[in-house]
Amino acid sequence: MTSPADKELPKPSNFLRQVIERDLEQQTYAGRHWAGHPADAVEHQQGVPDPAKIRTRFPPEPNGYLHVGHAKSICLNFGLARDYGGVCHMRFDDTNPEKEDQEYVNAILDTVHWLGFGWEANGTQHLYHASDYFDFMYRAAEYLIEAGLAYVDEQSAEEMRINRGDFGRPGTDSTFRSRSIDENLQRFRDMRDGKLADGAAVLRAKIDMASPNINMRDPAIYRIRRATHHNTGDKWCIYPMYTYAHPIEDALENITHSICTLEFEDQRPFYDWLLDRLSEGGLINKPHPRQYEFARLNLTYVITSKRKLKQLVDEGHVSGWDDPRMPTIVGLRRRGYTPESLQVFAERIGVTKSDSWIDYSTLEGCLREDLDAKAPRAMAVLDPIKLVITNWNELHGEGKLDDCSAPVHPHQPELGRREFKFGRELWIERTDYEEVPPKGYNRLYPGNKVRLKYGHVITCTGATRDAAGHITEVQAELVPDTKSGTPGSDAVKVKGVITWVAAADAVQAEVRLYDRLFAVPQPDTGEKDFLEELNPDSLKVVQAFVEPSMAKVKADEKVQFERHGYFVADRKDHLASSPSNGGEGKPVFNRVTGLKDSWAK
């Protein structure tokens, strides 16, 4: 898939590109071999020279739906591999069986493909699972024990916490730290064979309990968990910790640049320690991968905590993970975001090592740029009130309709024109009439002339009110010989132009006016319950009228409703007969974004 981001050459430099270019220039990884699949050192060395100049990976845990921050990581890892003649692996870090599910695996694969990326290269499908390597991870753990670099600790969790120390106090050695190699090996095998209860023991790396980096104070690398794994079933009752598994996965897959977010920076010393030890033992390929960290995406008006997003879903604050207000990629997709807009966004915000906030309007701006060039146009009335042309029958005859048309896209004449009718009764926006106009108001008020876009000029004559004083109908007279596109049509000058649809051929539609889910720029600061910062106006559902061309729009198609912004035919409910749209099979449109940033100060 070619995106607008691909055309912005040369790519802006960043520290990751500089690292990769330096490694390529110095041929850091040029001598490595590749077995054709993930493997240990011996098997890789028997393979061919690695055809990939670099190898990156996108390694989500399949315990939820991906969000906009993951989109940045996907574009970064797959994009760097693409730009430097490399390969990006799609890998599931599925080491936590209690929280993972095949549903999330399938959703993640679909998301990566939708964003425009794939994992096939050099005739190989580079789709992997951490659980594929459980046998090697166990083998590596036994090697660490035999090398005197790991031990089984049977302290309680509370004892381990206390003895770990803190930033001002060094840790204390466990009483089990001095066990013999043979005893540690036997106890680890007892863990594997289910002879110990869940939580009764962990395997820890033996490093330095006085290290200033608490992560290096004999971190746990295996724990006992009797849980069925979605990929390996009940084969294992011990599972590797993420910080142990991840570097091994990278090494087996010949990853060159392991790119992650800044919260893993403190884990890098253990990443290097482990791979250095396994390299010394001849278990993994050399040179081993290196970890590099970048700042995660902080987007205003958004939260990305999986726990809090799940709370929004479970408590019914949103309709589901794909609610168009959610920052999940399935939600953004249903909202109408395009893969190209997200790729441009990821490229535009860049990669840094310092945290900063990106304004949500930047994301919306990337979407507008993409949709402006491709979205067909249409007229829609979202808050309809009837307009009656009182002299229509006199000028055109009772029941007669006039044919009007407009370009499908103003800058792409090859797309043709859309056709619609003009008659005695039309629908206009309620805000297009004022009895007493405010200063600068150029739309309908008694005595004022406006042009009905692509149609005729009319003169407003007044309005009808009901008993409660609400306006129920606006009246106007048509000015003859002013139809758009006909000779002399511009002889009558007007300041106002309004959109409309004819009652005769208007299509009734449900329009969902989505807005930002939170009302404050940084809703997850911890100063108050994040639920108190929800935007009460994040969704308004209206019954609208759209021009007849919209009756043929397919689900997921985007359109610009002239004057109102960009909309998408809902991919779930479009034309569906359901309670949410009255059971009538109406078109259902979601507002994607306005024509400009309505939140700008």
C-alpha positions as CSV (number, residue, x, y, z in Angstrom):
1,M,0.0,0.0,0.0
2,T,1.4,3.4,-0.9
3,S,0.6,6.2,1.5
4,P,1.1,9.9,1.3
5,A,3.8,9.4,3.9
6,D,5.8,7.4,1.3
7,K,5.8,10.4,-1.1
8,E,7.4,12.8,1.5
9,L,11.0,12.1,0.5
10,P,13.5,12.4,2.0
11,K,12.3,11.1,5.3
12,P,12.9,13.4,8.2
13,S,15.8,12.2,10.3
14,N,15.5,11.0,13.9
15,F,17.8,9.3,16.4
16,L,16.5,5.8,15.4
17,R,17.3,6.4,11.7
18,Q,20.7,7.7,12.7
19,V,21.4,4.5,14.7
20,I,20.3,2.3,11.8
21,E,22.3,4.2,9.3
22,R,25.4,4.0,11.5
23,D,25.0,0.3,11.9
24,L,24.5,-0.2,8.2
25,E,27.6,1.9,7.5
26,Q,29.7,-0.1,10.0
27,Q,28.1,-3.4,8.9
28,T,27.3,-4.2,12.5
29,Y,25.0,-7.1,11.6
30,A,26.3,-7.9,8.0
31,G,27.9,-11.1,9.0
32,R,24.9,-12.8,10.6
33,H,23.2,-15.8,9.2
34,W,19.5,-16.7,9.0
35,A,18.1,-20.2,9.3
36,G,14.9,-19.2,7.5
37,H,13.0,-19.1,10.7
38,P,13.7,-18.2,14.4
39,A,16.4,-20.4,15.8
40,D,19.3,-20.8,18.2
41,A,22.9,-19.9,17.4
42,V,23.8,-23.3,16.0
43,E,20.9,-23.5,13.5
44,H,21.3,-19.9,12.4
45,Q,25.0,-20.3,11.7
46,Q,24.1,-23.2,9.4
47,G,21.8,-21.0,7.4
48,V,22.4,-18.4,4.7
49,P,23.6,-14.8,5.1
50,D,20.7,-12.9,6.4
51,P,18.9,-11.4,3.4
52,A,17.4,-8.6,5.6
53,K,19.7,-5.6,6.2
54,I,17.8,-4.9,9.5
55,R,15.1,-6.7,11.4
56,T,12.5,-4.9,13.6
57,R,9.4,-6.3,15.2
58,F,6.0,-5.2,16.3
59,P,5.3,-7.3,19.5
60,P,1.9,-6.6,21.1
61,E,0.5,-8.6,23.9
62,P,-2.8,-10.1,22.8
63,N,-4.8,-8.9,25.8
64,G,-6.8,-6.1,24.3
65,Y,-7.5,-4.0,21.3
66,L,-4.7,-1.8,19.9
67,H,-5.0,2.0,20.3
68,V,-3.6,5.0,18.5
69,G,-0.3,4.7,20.3
70,H,0.1,1.3,18.8
71,A,-0.5,2.8,15.4
72,K,2.6,4.9,15.9
73,S,4.6,1.8,16.8
74,I,3.3,-0.2,13.9
75,C,4.1,2.6,11.4
76,L,7.5,3.1,13.0
77,N,8.7,-0.6,13.1
78,F,7.3,-1.6,9.7
79,G,8.2,1.7,8.2
80,L,11.9,1.5,9.2
81,A,12.2,-2.0,7.9
82,R,10.6,-0.9,4.6
83,D,12.9,2.1,4.3
84,Y,16.2,0.3,5.0
85,G,15.8,-3.0,3.1
86,G,14.7,-4.9,6.2
87,V,12.0,-7.1,7.5
88,C,9.5,-6.4,10.3
89,H,8.3,-9.4,12.3
90,M,4.7,-9.6,13.5
91,R,5.1,-11.2,17.0
92,F,2.7,-11.8,19.8
93,D,4.2,-11.5,23.3
94,D,1.8,-14.1,24.7
95,T,3.5,-15.0,27.9
96,N,0.6,-14.2,30.2
97,P,-2.1,-16.8,29.6
98,E,-4.6,-15.4,32.1
99,K,-5.2,-12.2,30.1
100,E,-4.8,-13.3,26.5
101,D,-7.3,-14.4,23.9
102,Q,-7.5,-15.5,20.3
103,E,-10.0,-12.8,19.7
104,Y,-7.3,-10.2,20.3
105,V,-4.8,-12.0,18.1
106,N,-7.3,-11.9,15.2
107,A,-8.1,-8.3,15.8
108,I,-4.5,-7.2,15.9
109,L,-3.6,-9.0,12.7
110,D,-6.5,-7.4,10.9
111,T,-5.5,-4.0,12.3
112,V,-1.9,-4.3,11.0
113,H,-3.1,-5.3,7.6
114,W,-5.6,-2.5,7.5
115,L,-2.9,0.0,8.3
116,G,-1.2,-1.1,5.1
117,F,1.6,-3.4,6.4
118,G,2.4,-7.1,6.1
119,W,4.9,-9.6,7.5
120,E,5.7,-11.6,4.4
121,A,9.2,-11.1,3.0
122,N,11.7,-13.1,1.1
123,G,9.2,-15.9,0.7
124,T,8.6,-16.2,4.4
125,Q,5.7,-15.3,6.6
126,H,7.3,-13.6,9.6
127,L,4.4,-14.2,12.0
128,Y,5.5,-15.5,15.4
129,H,4.4,-16.1,19.0
130,A,6.5,-15.9,22.1
131,S,4.9,-19.2,23.1
132,D,6.6,-20.8,20.1
133,Y,9.8,-20.4,22.0
134,F,8.8,-21.7,25.4
135,D,11.0,-24.8,25.0
136,F,14.1,-22.7,24.2
137,M,13.3,-20.3,27.1
138,Y,13.2,-23.3,29.5
139,R,16.4,-24.6,28.0
140,A,18.0,-21.1,28.5
141,A,16.8,-21.0,32.1
142,E,18.4,-24.4,32.9
143,Y,21.7,-23.0,31.3
144,L,21.6,-20.0,33.6
145,I,21.1,-22.3,36.6
146,E,24.0,-24.5,35.5
147,A,26.2,-21.4,35.0
148,G,25.4,-20.3,38.5
149,L,23.4,-17.3,37.2
150,A,19.9,-18.2,38.4
151,Y,18.3,-19.8,41.5
152,V,14.9,-20.9,42.7
153,D,13.6,-18.6,45.4
154,E,10.8,-19.8,47.8
155,Q,10.4,-16.7,49.8
156,S,6.8,-15.3,50.1
157,A,5.9,-12.5,47.8
158,E,5.9,-10.1,50.8
159,E,9.4,-11.3,51.9
160,M,10.7,-10.7,48.4
161,R,9.2,-7.3,48.3
162,I,10.8,-6.3,51.6
163,N,14.2,-7.8,50.8
164,R,14.3,-6.1,47.4
165,G,15.0,-2.8,49.1
166,D,14.2,0.5,47.5
167,F,15.9,3.5,45.9
168,G,17.6,4.5,49.2
169,R,18.3,1.0,50.5
170,P,20.1,-1.9,48.9
171,G,18.4,-5.3,48.7
172,T,19.0,-8.3,51.0
173,D,20.1,-11.6,49.7
174,S,17.5,-14.3,49.8
175,T,18.3,-17.3,52.1
176,F,17.7,-19.5,49.0
177,R,20.3,-17.6,47.0
178,S,23.2,-19.9,48.1
179,R,21.6,-23.1,47.1
180,S,23.7,-25.5,45.0
181,I,23.4,-25.7,41.3
182,D,22.0,-29.2,41.5
183,E,19.4,-28.3,44.1
184,N,18.3,-25.3,42.0
185,L,18.0,-27.4,38.9
186,Q,15.9,-30.0,40.8
187,R,13.6,-27.4,42.3
188,F,13.2,-25.7,38.9
189,R,12.2,-29.1,37.4
190,D,9.8,-29.6,40.3
191,M,8.2,-26.2,39.3
192,R,8.0,-27.4,35.7
193,D,6.5,-30.8,36.7
194,G,3.7,-29.2,38.8
195,K,5.1,-30.3,42.2
196,L,4.9,-26.8,43.6
197,A,1.8,-24.7,44.2
198,D,1.1,-21.5,42.3
199,G,3.2,-18.7,43.9
200,A,5.3,-21.1,46.0
201,A,8.5,-20.3,44.1
202,V,10.0,-18.3,41.3
203,L,13.2,-18.6,39.3
204,R,15.4,-15.5,39.7
205,A,18.4,-14.3,37.8
206,K,21.5,-14.0,40.1
207,I,22.9,-10.6,39.5
208,D,23.4,-8.0,42.3
209,M,21.0,-7.3,45.1
210,A,22.8,-4.0,45.8
211,S,22.5,-2.7,42.3
212,P,21.3,1.0,42.1
213,N,19.0,-0.2,39.3
214,I,16.3,-2.1,41.2
215,N,15.4,-4.0,38.0
216,M,18.9,-5.7,38.3
217,R,18.3,-6.9,41.9
218,D,17.8,-10.6,41.0
219,P,14.7,-10.2,38.8
220,A,12.2,-13.0,38.6
221,I,12.4,-14.8,35.3
222,Y,9.9,-17.7,35.7
223,R,6.7,-18.1,37.8
224,I,4.2,-20.9,38.5
225,R,0.8,-20.3,36.9
226,R,-1.7,-23.1,36.3
227,A,-3.6,-21.5,33.4
228,T,-4.6,-22.8,30.0
229,H,-2.7,-20.9,27.3
230,H,-4.5,-20.0,24.1
231,N,-1.6,-21.4,22.0
232,T,0.1,-24.1,24.1
233,G,-2.9,-25.4,26.1
234,D,-1.9,-27.0,29.3
235,K,1.6,-28.1,28.3
236,W,3.2,-25.7,30.8
237,C,2.4,-24.7,34.4
238,I,5.4,-22.3,34.5
239,Y,5.6,-19.2,32.3
240,P,8.5,-16.8,31.6
241,M,8.3,-13.3,32.8
242,Y,8.0,-10.7,30.0
243,T,11.4,-9.1,30.8
244,Y,13.1,-12.5,30.4
245,A,11.1,-13.6,27.4
246,H,11.3,-10.5,25.3
247,P,15.1,-10.3,24.7
248,I,15.1,-14.1,24.0
249,E,12.4,-13.6,21.4
250,D,14.4,-10.8,19.7
251,A,17.5,-12.9,19.7
252,L,15.9,-16.1,18.2
253,E,14.3,-13.9,15.5
254,N,17.6,-12.2,14.6
255,I,16.2,-8.8,15.4
256,T,18.7,-6.0,15.0
257,H,16.9,-3.0,16.5
258,S,14.5,-3.7,19.3
259,I,12.4,-0.5,19.5
260,C,10.2,0.1,22.5
261,T,8.8,3.0,24.6
262,L,10.6,4.8,27.3
263,E,9.1,2.9,30.2
264,F,11.4,0.0,29.3
265,E,14.6,2.1,29.5
266,D,15.3,0.9,33.0
267,Q,15.0,-2.7,31.7
268,R,17.7,-2.3,29.1
269,P,20.5,-3.3,31.5
270,F,18.8,-6.7,32.1
271,Y,18.0,-7.1,28.4
272,D,21.8,-6.7,27.7
273,W,22.8,-8.8,30.7
274,L,20.7,-11.7,29.7
275,L,21.7,-11.7,26.0
276,D,25.4,-11.3,26.9
277,R,25.2,-14.4,29.1
278,L,23.3,-16.4,26.5
279,S,25.8,-15.3,23.8
280,E,28.7,-16.4,26.0
281,G,27.0,-19.8,26.3
282,G,26.7,-20.1,22.6
283,L,22.9,-20.2,22.7
284,I,22.0,-17.2,20.6
285,N,23.3,-15.6,17.4
286,K,26.0,-12.8,17.5
287,P,26.0,-9.9,17.6
288,H,22.7,-9.9,19.6
289,P,19.9,-7.3,19.3
290,R,20.1,-3.9,20.9
291,Q,17.2,-2.1,22.5
292,Y,16.3,1.5,21.8
293,E,13.6,3.5,23.5
294,F,11.4,6.4,22.2
295,A,8.7,8.5,23.8
296,R,5.3,7.0,23.7
297,L,2.4,9.0,22.1
298,N,0.6,11.3,24.5
299,L,-2.5,12.7,22.6
300,T,-4.7,15.3,24.1
301,Y,-8.3,14.5,24.9
302,V,-7.4,10.8,24.9
303,I,-6.6,8.0,27.4
304,T,-4.7,4.9,26.3
305,S,-4.7,2.9,29.6
306,K,-6.1,-0.6,28.6
307,R,-7.6,-0.9,32.1
308,K,-9.4,2.4,31.9
309,L,-10.6,1.8,28.3
310,K,-12.0,-1.6,29.4
311,Q,-13.8,0.2,32.3
312,L,-15.4,2.6,29.7
313,V,-16.6,-0.5,27.8
314,D,-17.7,-2.6,30.8
315,E,-19.6,0.2,32.5
316,G,-21.4,1.3,29.3
317,H,-19.9,4.7,28.9
318,V,-19.2,3.7,25.3
319,S,-20.9,1.1,23.1
320,G,-17.9,-1.1,22.8
321,W,-14.2,-1.3,21.8
322,D,-15.1,-0.1,18.4
323,D,-17.2,2.9,19.6
324,P,-16.1,5.7,17.2
325,R,-15.2,7.9,20.2
326,M,-12.6,5.3,21.4
327,P,-8.9,5.8,20.7
328,T,-8.7,2.1,19.7
329,I,-7.8,1.5,16.1
330,V,-11.0,-0.3,15.5
331,G,-12.8,2.7,16.9
332,L,-10.8,5.1,14.7
333,R,-11.6,3.0,11.7
334,R,-15.3,3.0,12.4
335,R,-15.1,6.7,13.0
336,G,-13.8,7.1,9.5
337,Y,-10.1,7.4,9.9
338,T,-8.0,6.1,7.0
339,P,-4.8,4.1,7.1
340,E,-3.1,6.8,5.0
341,S,-4.0,9.5,7.6
342,L,-2.6,7.5,10.5
343,Q,0.6,6.8,8.5
344,V,1.0,10.5,7.8
345,F,0.3,11.4,11.4
346,A,2.9,8.9,12.7
347,E,5.5,10.4,10.3
348,R,4.6,14.0,11.1
349,I,4.8,13.7,14.9
350,G,8.2,12.2,14.6
351,V,10.3,10.1,17.1
352,T,12.0,11.6,20.1
353,K,13.4,10.5,23.5
354,S,11.4,13.1,25.5
355,D,7.8,13.0,26.5
356,S,5.5,15.7,25.0
357,W,1.8,16.1,24.2
358,I,0.5,16.1,20.7
359,D,-2.7,18.1,20.2
360,Y,-5.6,16.0,18.9
361,S,-6.1,18.6,16.1
362,T,-2.9,17.3,14.5
363,L,-4.5,13.9,14.0
364,E,-7.7,15.5,12.7
365,G,-5.6,17.7,10.3
366,C,-3.9,14.6,8.8
367,L,-7.3,13.1,8.2
368,R,-8.8,16.2,6.6
369,E,-5.8,16.4,4.2
370,D,-6.4,12.8,3.1
371,L,-10.2,13.0,2.8
372,D,-10.2,16.4,1.1
373,A,-8.6,14.9,-2.0
374,K,-10.7,11.8,-2.2
375,A,-14.1,12.2,-0.5
376,P,-17.1,12.8,-2.8
377,R,-19.4,15.7,-1.9
378,A,-23.0,15.7,-1.0
379,M,-25.5,18.0,0.6
380,A,-27.2,17.1,3.9
381,V,-29.5,18.9,6.3
382,L,-28.8,17.8,9.9
383,D,-31.4,19.9,11.8
384,P,-34.2,20.1,9.2
385,I,-37.0,22.7,8.9
386,K,-39.2,22.9,5.9
387,L,-38.8,25.7,3.3
388,V,-41.8,26.3,1.0
389,I,-41.3,28.2,-2.2
390,T,-44.7,30.0,-2.3
391,N,-44.6,31.0,-6.0
392,W,-43.3,27.7,-7.3
393,N,-46.5,26.4,-8.7
394,E,-47.2,29.8,-10.4
395,L,-43.8,29.8,-12.1
396,H,-43.3,26.0,-12.8
397,G,-46.6,24.3,-12.4
398,E,-48.1,22.3,-9.6
399,G,-46.1,19.1,-8.8
400,K,-43.3,19.9,-11.2
401,L,-39.7,19.4,-10.2
402,D,-36.5,21.0,-11.6
403,D,-33.4,18.9,-12.3
404,C,-30.2,20.1,-10.6
405,S,-26.7,18.7,-10.5
406,A,-23.3,19.3,-8.9
407,P,-19.8,17.7,-9.3
408,V,-19.1,14.6,-7.3
409,H,-15.8,16.2,-6.5
410,P,-14.9,19.9,-7.3
411,H,-11.4,19.0,-8.4
412,Q,-12.0,15.7,-10.1
413,P,-14.3,16.3,-13.0
414,E,-13.7,12.7,-14.2
415,L,-15.8,11.5,-11.3
416,G,-18.9,12.9,-13.0
417,R,-21.9,14.7,-11.5
418,R,-24.6,13.9,-9.0
419,E,-28.2,14.6,-9.8
420,F,-31.0,15.8,-7.5
421,K,-34.4,17.6,-7.7
422,F,-35.6,21.1,-6.8
423,G,-39.2,21.6,-6.0
424,R,-41.8,23.6,-4.0
425,E,-40.8,22.0,-0.7
426,L,-37.3,21.8,0.5
427,W,-35.4,21.0,3.7
428,I,-33.0,23.6,5.1
429,E,-31.0,23.9,8.3
430,R,-33.0,25.4,11.2
431,T,-30.2,27.8,11.9
432,D,-30.5,29.2,8.4
433,Y,-33.5,31.3,9.4
434,E,-33.6,34.2,11.9
435,E,-36.6,36.4,12.4
436,V,-34.3,39.2,13.6
437,P,-30.8,38.6,12.2
438,P,-27.7,39.2,14.2
439,K,-25.0,41.5,12.8
440,G,-23.2,39.8,9.9
441,Y,-26.0,37.2,9.3
442,N,-26.4,36.7,5.6
443,R,-28.8,33.8,5.5
444,L,-32.6,33.7,5.5
445,Y,-34.6,36.5,7.2
446,P,-37.6,38.4,6.0
447,G,-36.7,40.4,2.9
448,N,-33.2,38.9,2.4
449,K,-32.1,37.0,-0.8
450,V,-29.9,34.0,-0.7
451,R,-28.8,31.4,-3.2
452,L,-29.8,27.8,-2.7
453,K,-26.5,26.1,-3.7
454,Y,-26.6,24.6,-7.2
455,G,-30.2,25.8,-7.4
456,H,-32.0,29.1,-7.5
457,V,-32.0,32.5,-5.7
458,I,-34.9,33.0,-3.3
459,T,-36.2,35.9,-1.3
460,C,-37.4,35.1,2.2
461,T,-40.9,36.3,3.1
462,G,-41.4,35.0,6.6
463,A,-42.1,31.9,8.8
464,T,-44.9,30.1,10.5
465,R,-44.9,29.3,14.2
466,D,-46.8,26.8,16.3
467,A,-48.8,27.6,19.4
468,A,-45.6,27.4,21.5
469,G,-43.9,29.9,19.3
470,H,-41.6,27.4,17.6
471,I,-40.9,27.9,13.9
472,T,-42.4,25.1,11.9
473,E,-42.0,26.4,8.3
474,V,-40.1,29.1,6.4
475,Q,-41.5,30.7,3.3
476,A,-39.7,32.3,0.4
477,E,-40.3,33.3,-3.2
478,L,-38.1,32.1,-6.1
479,V,-36.4,34.8,-8.1
480,P,-36.9,33.8,-11.8
481,D,-34.0,33.1,-14.2
482,T,-31.4,32.6,-11.4
483,K,-30.8,28.8,-11.7
484,S,-27.1,28.0,-11.2
485,G,-25.3,27.3,-14.4
486,T,-27.8,29.1,-16.7
487,P,-27.1,32.3,-18.6
488,G,-27.7,35.4,-16.5
489,S,-28.0,33.4,-13.2
490,D,-25.5,35.6,-11.5
491,A,-27.3,38.8,-12.4
492,V,-28.9,38.9,-8.9
493,K,-26.2,39.4,-6.3
494,V,-26.5,37.7,-2.9
495,K,-24.2,37.5,0.1
496,G,-25.5,34.2,1.4
497,V,-25.4,30.7,0.0
498,I,-27.1,27.8,1.9
499,T,-27.3,24.0,1.4
500,W,-30.6,22.2,1.1
501,V,-32.3,19.0,-0.1
502,A,-35.6,18.7,-1.9
503,A,-38.5,17.0,0.0
504,A,-39.3,15.1,-3.1
505,D,-36.1,13.0,-3.3
506,A,-34.4,13.5,0.1
507,V,-33.2,10.3,1.8
508,Q,-33.8,10.1,5.5
509,A,-30.7,9.2,7.5
510,E,-29.5,8.8,11.0
511,V,-26.5,10.9,11.6
512,R,-24.3,10.4,14.7
513,L,-22.4,13.6,15.6
514,Y,-19.4,12.2,17.5
515,D,-17.1,14.5,19.3
516,R,-14.1,14.1,21.6
517,L,-14.8,11.6,24.4
518,F,-13.2,13.8,27.1
519,A,-13.8,17.5,27.7
520,V,-10.3,18.3,29.0
521,P,-6.9,18.1,27.2
522,Q,-5.2,15.8,29.7
523,P,-8.0,13.6,31.2
524,D,-5.8,11.1,33.0
525,T,-3.6,13.2,35.3
526,G,-4.9,11.5,38.4
527,E,-6.2,14.8,39.9
528,K,-9.8,13.5,39.7
529,D,-11.7,10.5,38.6
530,F,-11.2,10.3,34.8
531,L,-14.9,9.5,34.4
532,E,-15.7,13.0,35.8
533,E,-13.9,14.4,32.7
534,L,-16.0,12.7,30.1
535,N,-17.5,15.1,27.5
536,P,-21.3,14.9,28.0
537,D,-21.8,16.1,24.4
538,S,-19.5,13.5,22.8
539,L,-22.5,11.9,20.9
540,K,-25.6,13.5,19.5
541,V,-27.9,11.5,17.3
542,V,-30.0,13.4,14.8
543,Q,-32.5,12.4,12.1
544,A,-31.4,14.1,9.0
545,F,-32.1,14.4,5.2
546,V,-29.4,13.7,2.6
547,E,-29.3,14.1,-1.1
548,P,-30.4,11.0,-3.2
549,S,-26.8,10.1,-4.2
550,M,-26.3,9.0,-0.6
551,A,-28.8,6.2,-0.9
552,K,-26.1,4.2,-2.9
553,V,-23.2,4.8,-0.5
554,K,-21.7,1.6,0.9
555,A,-20.7,0.9,4.4
556,D,-17.3,2.5,5.3
557,E,-17.4,5.0,2.4
558,K,-16.4,8.5,3.3
559,V,-18.1,11.7,2.1
560,Q,-17.9,15.4,2.7
561,F,-21.3,16.8,3.6
562,E,-20.8,20.3,2.3
563,R,-20.6,22.9,5.0
564,H,-20.8,20.3,7.8
565,G,-17.6,18.2,7.5
566,Y,-16.5,14.7,6.8
567,F,-18.8,11.7,7.4
568,V,-18.6,7.9,7.0
569,A,-21.3,5.3,6.4
570,D,-21.2,3.3,9.6
571,R,-19.5,0.0,9.0
572,K,-21.8,-1.8,11.4
573,D,-25.2,-0.2,11.2
574,H,-25.3,1.3,7.7
575,L,-28.7,0.4,6.1
576,A,-29.2,-2.2,8.9
577,S,-32.7,-2.6,10.3
578,S,-32.1,-2.1,14.0
579,P,-33.5,-0.3,17.0
580,S,-30.7,2.3,16.8
581,N,-32.1,3.5,13.4
582,G,-35.8,2.9,13.9
583,G,-35.8,-0.5,12.3
584,E,-36.3,1.2,8.9
585,G,-33.0,0.4,7.2
586,K,-31.9,4.1,7.0
587,P,-28.4,5.1,6.0
588,V,-26.3,5.7,9.1
589,F,-23.5,8.2,9.0
590,N,-20.8,9.0,11.6
591,R,-19.3,12.4,11.8
592,V,-15.5,11.9,11.2
593,T,-14.4,15.5,11.7
594,G,-15.4,19.0,10.9
595,L,-14.1,21.1,8.0
596,K,-11.9,22.9,10.5
597,D,-10.8,22.5,14.2
598,S,-13.9,23.5,16.2
599,W,-11.9,23.2,19.4
600,A,-9.4,25.8,18.4
601,K,-9.1,28.7,20.9
